[in-house]
Amino acid sequence: MNPNSQPFFPGARTAVSPSYEVLKEEHEVSVLGGPQSSMAARTTVINIQTDTVVPDHIVWSLFNTLFFNTCCLGFVAFAYSVKSRDRKMVGDVIGAQSYASTAKCLNIWAVVLGILMTIGLIVVLAIVLPGVIQAVVKQNSNGGGF
C-alpha cells in the first residue's frame, strides 16, 4: 500500500468517525448557505428523448387468432401486429402506430363478433335442442327407427 495514498473512508486515519465528518460538512453547508460566488448560477438542461412505446397488440391478436377467429379477423390482426413490431424495430414509429391501430381495430371487431356468435350459438342450442330431443323421444316411443 502506498504511504501517500489517501484512505477510502474519510476519517480513517483519525479517531473521528466518518459519519461525524459527513454531518459536520452538512452542518457547515447549511450554516454558510451554500457556495457564495458573484457569478449567476447557470443551469444546463439536457433533453433525453425516450423511446416512444408503441403497443403492437401481438398477444391479443394471437389470442383472437386461436379463439375468436371470426371471418379470419384474428389472423389478419395478427399479421398487422407483426408488421407493427417490424416497423418498430426498424425505427419507423409512425408506420408502427398505423399498423398497431389497424390491428387494434381488427382485434376489437374479432372479439365483438366472436362473443356475438358464441351467444347466438348458445341461444340457438337452447331453443333448438329441446325440440330435437323431444322429436327423438317421440320417434323412439312410436316404434320408429332410423
Stockholm file with secondary structure:
# STOCKHOLM 1.0

chainA/1-146         MNPNSQPFFPGARTAVSPSYEVLKEEHEVSVLGGPQSSMAARTTVINIQTDTVVPDHIVWSLFNTLFFNTCCLGFVAFAYSVKSRDRKMVGDVIGAQSYASTAKCLNIWAVVLGILMTIGLIVVLAIVLPGVIQAVVKQNSNGGGF
#=GR chainA/1-146 SS CCTTSCCSSTTSSSSSCHHHHHHHHHHHHHHHTSCCCSSCCCCCCCCCCCCCCCCCCHHHHHHHHHHCCGGGHHHHHHHHHHHHHHHHHHTCHHHHHHHHHHHHHHHHHHHHHHHHHHHHHHHHHHHHHHHHHHHHHHHHHTTCCC
#=GC SS_cons         CCTTSCCSSTTSSSSSCHHHHHHHHHHHHHHHTSCCCSSCCCCCCCCCCCCCCCCCCHHHHHHHHHHCCGGGHHHHHHHHHHHHHHHHHHTCHHHHHHHHHHHHHHHHHHHHHHHHHHHHHHHHHHHHHHHHHHHHHHHHHTTCCC
//
